[in-house]
Amino acid sequence: MSTEGDLLHAVTADDISGMRKRLGRAVVWGTGLLVLALATLQFSHEIGRIAFGFDTWRPVLYAYLLWATALCFAQVIVNGEKGKRALFVLPAALFVISLVVFPLLFALYISFTDWNLASLNGAQPNGWDNMRQMWADAFYWNALKNMVYYVAAISVEYVIAFGLALLLNAQIRARKFFRVVFLLPLMLSPVAVSWMIGKSMLEVRFGPVSRLVREMGFEPSFFGTPEMARFMIMAMDAWTFIPFMMIMLLAGLQALPREVIEASKVDGASGWQSFKEVIFPLMLPVSVTAVVIRIIFKLKLADIIINVTSGGPGGATDSVTSFIFREYRDRSNVGYGTLLAMVYLVLIIIFITALLKLVSRWMERPA
């Protein structure tokens, strides 16, 4: 049998000389040092260490584009055919770096400046003043405390979403209709939900729900006390995102092997025993995924709070994101607001990493 056709697809190692490899590395290192030198020069000029420099960071951008082109070119010079395959991924990776790393570095610089948009002086370095202000900012720590309540509410949302998923997975009448109905809140944006419910239906003076409560002999106060206001924010956010968890759990339930569930019924297991010993353990990977994604969405909670309560009363409903938003919008304090955002980003990374490790160890423990 001829193997000529197979040989046409074989890729042999390129015979690349040492001179060619050194040339490729020299091009990458040379352009990389140019980017570093221009960035250092511009940064020193921005903070006032040197008098000469560029008016903008555009030359540094051009140098980065030159380095990125040289890096792609060097891949082919140094690695041959293997380098050509890397070109399918490398430009996209460099583009992501330019959209993620550079803004983060710029935000880190802004975090240690006094930059008020109402000032004509622009960003002025102020050392650790923003950090000291953050440590003494009771409203920021109150917003962090509120995030603990908001994240803890996900446990209740998970129970409700799992119950709805079990219901929609059962053989009930109009099952497809109820699936569409329960998914409707997910199709609405949180801004629409906040205006439709928080600013219209629950409005104290003219809202229909408030009028109904008043006719029943009670005085409506949905956002008058800290506890009630926080509960209403949780309820509106849960109404929006419970369908998201429900649809993920429903997909997991429909993917379960029917033979295992039927075997548990044959063995005489009750409905609760079947759920506790079979369904719930098999659903753990899907449950963890749904809860982690929901936590990520919850940590960004801001739009409902901004539209309905603006963090009130007295900061009782503030999330970290809504507090940072008001720091930008109301006080125009870009430097301090950016520091708060960077600190919050670090806390999120630590929290999510610890959560994933904890869940991984719990799922891997022997039964």
KOLVOTOR-860189 format. One record per residue: residue in one letter; chain; y, x, z of N, C-alpha, C in turn. Coordinates in steps of 0.2 Angstrom, whole numbers. Atoms other than C-alpha are relative to their C-alpha. Example, Ala and Ser with C-alpha at 12.3 -4.5 7.8 and 13.67 -1.06 7.14 Angstrom:
BEGIN
a A -6 4 0 -22 62 39 6 4 0
s A -6 -4 -1 -5 68 36 5 -4 3
This chain:
BEGIN
m A -6 4 0 0 0 0 6 4 0
s A -6 -4 1 17 7 -5 5 -1 6
t A -5 0 -5 30 11 8 7 1 -2
e A -7 -2 3 44 14 -4 5 -5 2
g A -5 5 -2 53 -2 1 2 1 7
d A -2 -2 -6 52 3 19 5 6 1
l A -4 -6 0 60 20 16 7 -2 -2
l A -7 1 2 75 12 8 4 -2 6
h A -4 2 -6 80 5 25 0 5 5
a A 0 -5 -5 77 21 35 6 4 0
v A -6 -3 -1 92 29 42 -1 7 3
t A 2 -7 -3 90 48 44 7 3 3
a A -6 -3 -3 101 59 55 4 4 -4
d A -4 -4 5 116 66 47 1 7 2
d A 0 -7 -1 118 84 46 8 2 1
i A -7 0 -1 135 86 54 1 7 3
s A -1 -7 -2 142 104 56 4 0 7
g A -3 0 -7 149 110 73 8 0 -2
m A -7 0 2 166 113 64 3 -7 -1
r A -2 7 1 167 94 59 0 -3 7
k A -1 3 -7 163 89 77 6 2 4
r A -6 -3 -4 176 100 84 7 -3 -3
l A -6 3 4 189 93 71 1 -7 3
g A -1 7 -2 185 75 76 2 0 8
r A -2 0 -7 186 79 95 8 2 1
a A -7 -2 0 203 88 92 4 -5 -2
v A -4 6 2 210 73 83 1 -5 5
v A -1 5 -5 206 62 97 4 2 6
w A -4 -3 -6 212 73 111 7 1 -1
g A -7 -2 1 227 78 102 5 -7 0
t A -4 6 0 233 60 99 0 -3 7
g A 0 2 -6 227 55 116 6 3 5
l A -5 -3 -4 238 68 124 7 -2 -2
l A -7 3 2 253 62 113 1 -6 3
v A -1 6 -3 251 45 120 1 1 8
l A -1 -1 -7 250 51 138 7 4 1
a A -6 -4 0 265 63 135 6 -5 -1
l A -6 4 1 276 49 128 0 -6 6
a A 0 5 -6 270 36 142 3 3 6
t A -3 -3 -6 275 49 155 7 1 0
l A -7 -1 2 291 53 147 4 -7 1
q A -4 7 -1 296 34 146 0 -3 7
f A 0 2 -7 290 30 163 5 4 5
s A -5 -4 -4 300 44 171 7 -2 -2
h A -6 2 2 315 38 161 2 -7 3
e A -1 7 -3 313 20 167 1 0 7
i A -1 0 -7 312 25 185 6 4 2
g A -6 -4 -1 328 36 183 -2 7 2
r A 1 -7 -1 319 53 185 3 5 -5
i A -3 -4 5 325 60 169 5 -5 -4
a A -6 4 4 341 55 158 -2 -2 -7
f A 1 1 7 333 56 141 -7 -4 0
g A 6 4 1 320 44 134 1 -5 -5
f A -1 5 5 318 29 123 3 -6 3
d A -2 7 -3 326 12 124 -5 -5 1
t A 5 4 -1 310 3 123 -7 4 0
w A 7 -3 0 291 6 125 -3 0 -7
r A 3 1 7 289 4 106 -3 7 -2
p A 3 -6 3 286 23 102 -7 1 4
v A 6 -1 -3 272 23 115 -5 -5 -3
l A 5 4 4 264 8 106 -2 3 -6
y A 2 -3 6 265 17 90 -5 6 1
a A 4 -6 -2 257 32 98 -7 -3 1
y A 6 3 -2 243 21 105 -4 -2 -7
l A 3 2 7 240 14 87 -3 6 -4
l A 2 -6 3 239 31 81 -6 3 3
w A 6 -2 -3 226 36 94 -6 -4 -2
a A 5 4 1 216 21 91 -3 1 -7
t A 3 -2 7 215 25 72 -3 6 0
a A 3 -7 -1 211 43 76 -7 -1 3
l A 6 1 -4 197 37 88 -5 -3 -5
c A 5 3 5 189 26 74 -2 5 -5
f A 1 -5 6 191 40 61 -5 5 3
a A 4 -6 -3 183 53 73 -7 -3 1
q A 7 3 -1 168 41 76 -4 2 -6
v A 4 -1 6 163 43 58 -1 8 -1
i A 1 -7 1 167 62 57 -5 3 5
v A 5 -3 -5 157 66 73 -7 -3 0
n A 6 4 0 143 53 72 -3 -2 -6
g A 3 1 6 141 50 54 -1 -8 -1
e A 2 8 1 131 33 50 1 -3 7
k A 0 3 -7 130 30 69 7 -2 1
g A -7 1 -1 149 31 70 2 -6 -4
k A -2 6 5 151 18 55 -2 -6 4
r A 3 6 -3 140 6 65 5 -2 6
a A -5 1 -6 152 8 80 6 -3 -2
l A -7 3 2 167 3 70 0 -8 -1
f A 1 7 0 160 -15 70 3 -3 7
v A -2 3 -7 164 -16 89 6 4 2
l A -6 -4 -3 177 -2 93 7 -3 -1
p A -6 3 0 192 -10 85 1 -6 4
a A -1 6 -4 189 -26 94 1 2 8
a A -1 -3 -7 187 -16 111 7 3 1
l A -7 -3 -1 203 -7 108 5 -5 0
f A -5 5 0 212 -23 104 0 -4 7
v A 0 3 -7 206 -31 121 3 5 5
i A -3 -5 -5 211 -15 130 8 -1 -1
s A -8 1 0 229 -17 123 2 -6 3
l A -2 6 -2 229 -35 128 -1 -1 8
v A 2 1 -7 222 -33 146 3 6 4
v A -2 -6 -4 225 -15 152 7 1 0
f A -8 -2 0 243 -12 146 4 -5 4
p A -4 5 -5 249 -29 154 -1 1 7
l A 2 -1 -7 240 -25 170 4 7 3
l A -4 -6 -2 248 -7 171 8 -2 0
f A -7 2 0 265 -15 167 1 -4 6
a A 0 4 -6 262 -28 180 0 4 7
l A 0 -5 -6 258 -14 193 6 3 1
y A -7 -3 -1 274 -6 189 5 -5 2
i A -5 5 -2 284 -22 191 -1 -2 7
s A 1 2 -6 276 -25 207 4 4 5
f A -3 -4 -4 285 -11 215 8 1 -2
t A -7 0 2 302 -16 208 4 -6 3
d A -4 5 -2 316 -27 214 3 -3 -7
w A -2 3 6 318 -38 198 1 -7 0
n A -2 7 0 328 -54 199 3 -1 -7
l A -2 1 6 331 -62 183 8 -2 0
a A -7 1 0 348 -67 189 5 6 0
s A -4 -6 -1 353 -49 191 1 3 -7
l A -2 -4 7 361 -39 176 -3 7 0
n A 2 -7 0 353 -23 182 -7 1 -2
g A 7 0 2 335 -27 177 -4 2 6
a A 5 -2 -5 320 -20 186 3 7 4
q A -2 -5 -4 325 -8 200 -5 2 5
p A 6 -2 -4 311 2 209 3 -1 8
n A -2 0 -7 311 -2 228 -6 2 4
g A 6 -3 -4 295 7 234 -4 -6 3
w A 5 4 -4 285 -3 247 3 -6 3
d A -4 5 -2 298 -16 250 -3 -7 -1
n A 4 6 2 288 -30 241 -6 -1 4
m A 6 1 -4 273 -26 251 1 -2 7
r A -2 2 -6 282 -27 267 2 -7 1
q A -2 7 0 289 -43 262 -6 -5 0
m A 6 4 0 272 -50 258 -3 -1 7
w A 3 0 -6 265 -45 275 4 -5 5
a A -4 4 -4 279 -55 283 1 -7 -2
d A -2 7 3 279 -70 272 -6 -5 2
a A 4 5 -3 271 -84 282 -2 -5 -6
f A 2 5 5 271 -96 266 -6 3 -4
y A 5 -3 4 260 -84 256 -7 0 4
w A 6 0 -4 247 -82 270 -2 -8 1
n A 2 7 0 248 -101 272 -4 -3 -6
a A 3 2 7 244 -103 253 -7 3 0
l A 7 -3 0 229 -91 256 -5 -4 4
k A 4 4 -4 223 -102 270 -2 -6 -3
n A 2 6 4 224 -117 259 -5 1 -5
m A 5 -1 5 214 -109 246 -7 0 4
v A 6 0 -3 200 -108 259 -3 -7 1
y A 2 7 0 200 -127 261 -2 -2 -7
y A 1 3 7 201 -130 242 -7 3 -2
v A 6 -3 2 186 -118 239 -6 -3 4
a A 5 3 -4 176 -126 254 -1 -7 -3
a A 2 7 2 178 -143 246 -4 0 -6
i A 4 0 6 168 -137 231 -7 -2 2
s A 7 2 -2 152 -140 242 -1 -7 0
v A 1 7 0 156 -158 243 0 -2 -8
e A 0 2 7 160 -159 224 -7 2 -3
y A 7 -2 2 143 -150 221 -5 -6 2
v A 4 6 -2 134 -164 231 1 -6 -4
i A -1 6 4 142 -178 222 -2 1 -8
a A 2 -2 7 140 -169 205 -8 0 -1
f A 7 -1 1 121 -166 208 -3 -8 1
g A 2 7 -1 119 -185 214 1 -3 -7
l A -1 4 6 127 -191 198 -4 3 -6
a A 4 -3 5 117 -179 187 -7 -3 1
l A 6 4 -2 101 -186 196 0 -7 -3
l A -1 7 2 107 -203 192 -1 -1 -7
l A -1 0 7 111 -200 174 -7 3 -3
n A 6 -3 3 94 -191 172 -6 -5 1
a A 5 5 -1 84 -206 178 0 -5 -5
q A 1 5 5 78 -220 167 4 -7 3
i A -4 6 -2 93 -233 171 3 -3 -7
r A -3 3 5 101 -245 160 7 3 -2
a A -6 -3 3 116 -240 149 1 7 2
r A -1 -7 -2 113 -222 153 5 4 -4
k A -4 -3 5 122 -216 138 7 -2 1
f A -7 3 -1 137 -227 142 3 3 6
f A -2 -3 -6 138 -220 160 2 7 -1
r A -1 -7 1 137 -202 154 7 1 -4
v A -6 -1 3 152 -205 143 6 -2 5
v A -5 2 -4 162 -214 156 1 5 6
f A -1 -6 -5 159 -200 169 3 6 -3
l A -3 -6 3 164 -187 157 8 -1 -2
l A -7 2 2 181 -196 153 5 4 4
p A -5 -4 -4 191 -187 168 0 8 -3
l A 0 -7 3 185 -170 160 4 1 -6
m A -4 0 6 194 -175 144 7 0 1
l A -7 0 -2 210 -176 153 3 6 3
s A -2 -6 -3 221 -162 157 3 -1 7
p A -3 1 -7 226 -159 175 7 -2 1
v A -7 3 0 244 -162 171 0 -7 -1
a A 0 7 1 240 -179 164 -3 -4 6
v A 3 3 -6 229 -183 179 6 0 6
s A -5 0 -5 243 -178 191 6 -5 -1
w A -5 5 2 256 -189 182 -3 -7 0
m A 2 6 0 245 -203 180 -2 -3 7
i A 2 2 -6 238 -204 197 5 2 6
g A -4 -2 -6 249 -194 209 7 -2 -1
k A -7 2 1 266 -198 201 1 -7 -2
s A 0 7 2 262 -216 195 -3 -5 5
m A 4 5 -4 248 -225 204 1 1 7
l A -1 -1 -7 251 -217 221 7 1 2
e A -7 -1 -1 270 -217 220 2 -5 6
v A -1 3 -6 276 -223 237 4 -7 -1
r A -4 6 0 289 -236 232 -3 -5 -5
f A 1 5 6 283 -244 215 -7 1 -2
g A 7 -1 2 265 -237 213 -5 -6 1
p A 4 6 -1 252 -251 211 -5 1 6
v A 5 -1 -6 240 -243 224 4 -1 6
s A -5 0 -6 255 -241 236 1 -8 2
r A -1 8 -2 259 -260 234 -6 -3 2
l A 6 3 -3 241 -265 237 0 2 7
v A 0 -2 -7 241 -255 253 5 -3 4
r A -5 3 -3 257 -262 258 -1 -8 1
e A 2 7 -1 251 -280 255 -5 -1 5
m A 6 1 -5 236 -277 266 3 2 7
g A -3 -1 -6 248 -273 280 1 7 3
f A -1 -7 -2 248 -254 280 6 3 -4
e A -6 -4 3 262 -242 276 -3 6 -4
p A 3 -5 4 256 -231 262 4 7 1
s A -2 -7 -1 258 -212 265 -5 5 -2
f A 6 -4 3 247 -203 253 2 8 0
f A -2 -7 -1 257 -187 254 5 2 5
g A -5 -1 -6 267 -189 270 -2 5 5
t A 3 -4 -5 256 -179 281 -3 6 -3
p A 4 -6 3 249 -161 278 -7 -2 -1
e A 7 1 1 231 -167 280 -1 -5 -5
m A 1 5 6 233 -182 269 2 2 -7
a A -2 -3 6 242 -173 256 -5 5 -3
r A 5 -5 2 229 -159 255 -6 -4 -2
f A 6 4 2 215 -172 254 1 -3 -7
m A -2 3 6 224 -181 240 0 5 -6
i A 0 -5 5 226 -165 230 -7 2 -1
m A 8 -1 1 207 -161 233 -3 -5 -4
a A 3 5 4 203 -178 227 1 -1 -7
m A -2 0 7 213 -178 211 -4 6 -4
d A 3 -6 3 206 -160 207 -7 -1 -1
a A 7 2 0 188 -166 211 -1 -5 -5
w A 1 5 5 190 -181 200 0 3 -7
t A -1 -3 6 195 -170 186 -6 5 -2
f A 5 -5 2 181 -157 187 -7 -1 3
i A 7 2 -1 166 -165 195 -4 -1 -6
p A 4 0 6 161 -170 178 -3 6 -4
f A 1 -7 2 161 -152 173 -7 2 3
m A 6 -2 -3 148 -148 186 -6 -5 -1
m A 6 5 1 138 -164 183 -3 1 -7
i A 3 -1 7 136 -160 164 -5 6 0
m A 4 -6 0 129 -143 168 -6 -1 4
l A 6 1 -3 117 -149 181 -4 -5 -3
l A 4 4 4 112 -163 170 -4 4 -5
a A 3 -4 5 108 -151 156 -6 4 3
g A 5 -3 -3 98 -141 169 -6 -4 2
l A 5 5 -2 88 -156 175 -4 -2 -6
q A 3 2 6 84 -161 157 -5 6 -3
a A 4 -6 2 77 -143 154 -6 2 5
l A 6 -1 -5 65 -144 169 -7 -2 -3
p A 6 1 3 47 -143 164 -3 -7 4
r A 3 6 -2 40 -161 166 -7 0 4
e A 6 -1 -3 23 -155 170 0 1 7
v A -1 -1 -7 28 -148 187 2 -6 4
i A -2 5 -4 37 -163 192 -5 -6 1
e A 5 5 0 23 -175 187 -6 3 5
a A 6 -3 -4 10 -163 196 2 -1 8
s A -2 1 -7 20 -165 212 -1 -7 2
k A 1 7 -2 20 -184 211 -8 -1 0
v A 7 1 -1 1 -183 208 -3 2 6
d A 2 -2 -7 -1 -173 224 2 -4 5
g A -2 5 -5 7 -187 233 7 2 3
a A -6 -1 -3 24 -180 236 5 -6 -1
s A -5 5 1 38 -192 239 6 2 -4
g A -5 -2 4 54 -192 230 5 5 3
w A -3 -5 -3 63 -182 243 -3 6 0
q A 4 -6 0 49 -170 244 0 4 -6
s A -1 -2 6 49 -168 226 6 4 -2
f A -6 -3 1 67 -164 225 1 6 4
k A -1 -6 -4 67 -152 240 -5 6 -2
e A 5 -6 1 51 -142 235 0 2 -7
v A 1 -1 7 52 -143 216 7 0 -4
i A -6 1 4 68 -149 208 6 5 2
f A -6 -4 -2 81 -140 219 -1 7 -1
p A 1 -7 1 73 -123 219 0 2 -7
l A -1 -1 7 71 -124 200 7 0 -3
m A -7 1 3 89 -129 198 5 5 3
l A -5 -5 -3 96 -114 209 4 4 -5
p A -4 -4 5 101 -103 194 5 -4 -3
v A -5 4 3 110 -118 186 5 -2 5
s A -5 2 -5 118 -123 202 5 6 2
v A -4 -6 -2 124 -105 206 5 1 -6
t A -5 -1 6 132 -104 188 5 -5 1
a A -5 5 0 140 -121 190 5 1 6
v A -4 -1 -5 147 -117 207 5 6 0
v A -4 -6 1 153 -100 203 6 -1 -5
i A -5 2 5 162 -106 187 5 -5 3
r A -5 4 -4 170 -120 198 4 3 5
i A -4 -4 -5 176 -108 211 5 4 -4
i A -5 -3 4 185 -98 197 5 -5 -2
f A -5 5 2 193 -114 191 4 -2 6
k A -4 3 -6 198 -119 209 5 6 2
l A -5 -5 -2 206 -102 212 6 0 -4
k A -6 1 4 218 -106 198 4 -6 1
l A -3 7 -1 223 -123 205 7 1 1
a A -7 0 0 241 -125 202 4 -6 -3
d A -4 5 4 246 -139 189 1 -6 4
i A -1 6 -4 242 -154 200 4 1 6
i A -5 -2 -6 251 -146 215 7 0 -2
i A -7 -1 3 266 -142 205 3 -7 -2
n A -3 6 3 268 -159 197 0 -5 6
v A 0 6 -5 264 -170 213 4 2 6
t A -3 -2 -7 269 -161 229 5 6 0
s A -3 -7 0 277 -144 224 -1 4 6
g A 2 -4 -6 268 -137 238 1 -3 7
g A -2 3 -6 274 -149 251 -6 -5 3
p A -6 -1 -5 275 -156 264 0 7 4
g A 0 -6 -4 280 -139 272 -5 5 -2
g A 5 -5 2 268 -129 261 -7 -2 1
a A 7 2 -2 253 -139 266 -5 0 -5
t A 5 0 6 246 -141 249 1 6 -5
d A -1 -6 4 252 -124 242 -7 3 -2
s A 5 -5 2 239 -114 232 4 6 -1
v A -3 -6 1 242 -96 229 4 0 -7
t A -2 0 6 245 -99 211 7 -4 -1
s A -6 4 0 258 -113 214 5 3 3
f A -5 -3 -4 267 -103 227 3 6 -5
i A -2 -5 5 268 -88 214 5 -3 -5
f A -4 3 5 274 -100 201 7 -2 2
r A -6 2 -3 288 -106 212 4 6 1
e A -4 -6 -1 293 -88 216 3 2 -6
y A -3 -2 6 296 -85 198 5 -5 -2
r A -5 5 3 304 -102 193 6 -1 5
d A -5 2 -5 314 -106 209 5 6 2
r A -4 -5 -3 319 -89 215 1 6 -5
s A 0 -5 5 317 -79 199 -1 7 2
n A 1 -6 -3 310 -65 209 -7 3 -3
v A 5 -2 4 299 -57 196 -4 6 3
g A 3 -5 -4 295 -41 206 -5 -2 5
y A 4 2 -6 289 -49 222 -6 -5 -3
g A 5 5 3 280 -63 212 -6 4 -3
t A 6 -4 3 270 -50 202 -4 4 5
l A 4 -3 -6 265 -41 218 -5 -5 3
l A 5 5 -3 258 -57 225 -5 -1 -5
a A 5 1 5 249 -60 209 -5 6 0
m A 5 -6 0 241 -42 209 -4 0 6
v A 4 0 -6 236 -44 227 -5 -5 0
y A 5 6 1 228 -61 223 -5 2 -4
l A 5 -2 5 219 -53 208 -5 4 4
v A 5 -4 -3 211 -40 219 -4 -4 5
l A 4 4 -4 206 -53 232 -5 -4 -3
i A 5 4 4 198 -63 219 -6 4 -2
i A 6 -5 2 188 -48 212 -5 1 6
i A 4 -1 -5 182 -44 229 -4 -6 2
f A 3 6 -2 178 -62 234 -6 -1 -5
i A 5 1 5 168 -65 217 -6 5 0
t A 5 -5 0 159 -49 218 -5 -1 6
a A 4 1 -6 153 -51 236 -4 -7 0
l A 3 6 1 149 -69 232 -7 0 -4
l A 5 -1 5 138 -64 217 -6 4 3
k A 5 -4 -3 129 -51 227 -4 -4 6
l A 3 4 -5 126 -63 242 -5 -5 -3
v A 4 5 4 119 -76 230 -6 3 -3
s A 6 -4 3 108 -63 221 -5 2 5
r A 4 -2 -5 101 -57 237 -4 -6 3
w A 3 6 -3 98 -75 244 -6 -2 -5
m A 4 3 5 89 -80 227 -6 5 0
e A 5 -5 1 78 -64 227 -4 1 7
r A 4 0 -6 72 -66 245 -7 -3 0
p A 7 3 1 53 -70 247 0 -7 3
a A 1 7 -2 49 -88 249 -4 0 7
